[in-house]
C-alpha cells in the first residue's frame, strides 16, 4: 500500500476473526503501526487507526501468523505501507 503523508489507515478485524495483531518491524523509525496492547492477540470485530506523518516504508506483521526478517523480507501474514 502506498499513501500520502498525513493519511490515516484503519486496520480492521472482521467479526469471527481470531488471534491476530499488528506488530511493527523493529527497524521502523517510529513504533507504528501497532495494534492496541500488542503483542496481545485480538479477536474481531475490532479496528484501530494510524495516521502516517513521515515519509518512510513501515513494515509490520502478525506475531501469530507472519514475520519480518532482519533484511525487511516479509513472510506469512505481513505487509508494508509506503508513505510518500
C-alpha positions as CSV (number, residue, x, y, z in Angstrom):
1,X,0.0,0.0,0.0
2,X,1.3,3.5,-0.9
3,X,-0.2,6.6,0.7
4,X,0.5,10.3,1.1
5,X,1.9,11.8,4.2
6,X,-1.0,12.6,6.6
7,X,-3.1,9.6,5.5
8,X,-4.9,7.6,8.2
9,X,-5.1,3.9,7.6
10,X,-7.6,1.7,9.5
11,X,-6.7,-1.9,10.3
12,X,-9.9,-4.0,10.8
13,X,-10.5,-7.5,12.1
14,X,-14.0,-8.6,10.9
15,X,-16.4,-10.5,13.1
16,X,-15.3,-14.1,13.6
17,X,-11.5,-13.4,13.0
18,X,-9.4,-14.7,15.9
19,X,-5.8,-14.4,17.2
20,X,-4.3,-11.5,15.2
21,X,-2.3,-8.4,15.9
22,X,-0.2,-5.8,14.1
23,X,3.4,-5.7,15.3
24,X,5.8,-3.0,13.8
25,X,9.2,-4.1,12.4
26,X,11.9,-3.1,14.9
27,X,13.7,-1.1,12.2
28,X,10.7,1.3,11.6
29,X,11.7,4.8,12.6
30,X,8.5,5.1,14.6
31,X,7.0,2.2,16.5
32,X,3.9,2.1,14.2
33,X,1.7,0.5,13.1
34,X,0.9,-1.3,16.3
35,X,-2.4,-2.8,17.4
36,X,-3.7,-1.9,20.9
37,X,-1.9,-3.9,23.6
38,X,0.3,-5.7,21.1
39,X,1.8,-8.3,21.3
40,X,-1.6,-9.4,22.7
41,X,-3.6,-11.3,20.0
42,X,-7.1,-9.8,19.3
43,X,-10.4,-11.2,18.0
44,X,-12.8,-9.4,15.7
45,X,-14.7,-7.3,15.4
46,X,-12.1,-4.7,16.2
47,X,-10.2,-2.0,14.5
48,X,-7.6,0.7,15.1
49,X,-6.3,3.6,13.0
50,X,-2.9,5.0,12.4
51,X,-2.0,8.4,10.8
52,X,1.3,8.3,9.0
53,X,3.1,11.6,9.3
54,X,6.5,10.9,7.9
55,X,7.7,9.5,4.5
56,X,9.0,6.0,5.1
57,X,8.2,2.4,4.4
58,X,6.6,0.9,7.5
59,X,6.8,-2.9,7.8
60,X,4.5,-4.9,10.1
61,X,3.4,-8.5,10.8
62,X,1.0,-10.6,12.8
63,X,3.1,-12.3,15.5
64,X,1.0,-15.5,15.3
65,X,0.9,-15.8,11.5
66,X,3.7,-13.9,9.9
67,X,7.2,-12.3,10.3
68,X,9.5,-9.7,9.0
69,X,13.2,-10.7,8.7
70,X,16.1,-8.6,9.6
71,X,16.6,-7.5,6.0
72,X,13.0,-6.5,5.7
73,X,11.7,-9.5,3.9
74,X,8.0,-10.2,4.6
75,X,6.5,-13.7,5.1
76,X,3.2,-15.1,6.1
77,X,0.7,-12.5,7.4
78,X,2.8,-9.4,6.9
79,X,2.8,-6.2,5.0
80,X,4.2,-2.7,4.4
81,X,2.9,0.8,3.9
82,X,5.0,3.2,1.9
83,X,4.3,6.8,2.9
84,X,5.4,9.4,0.3
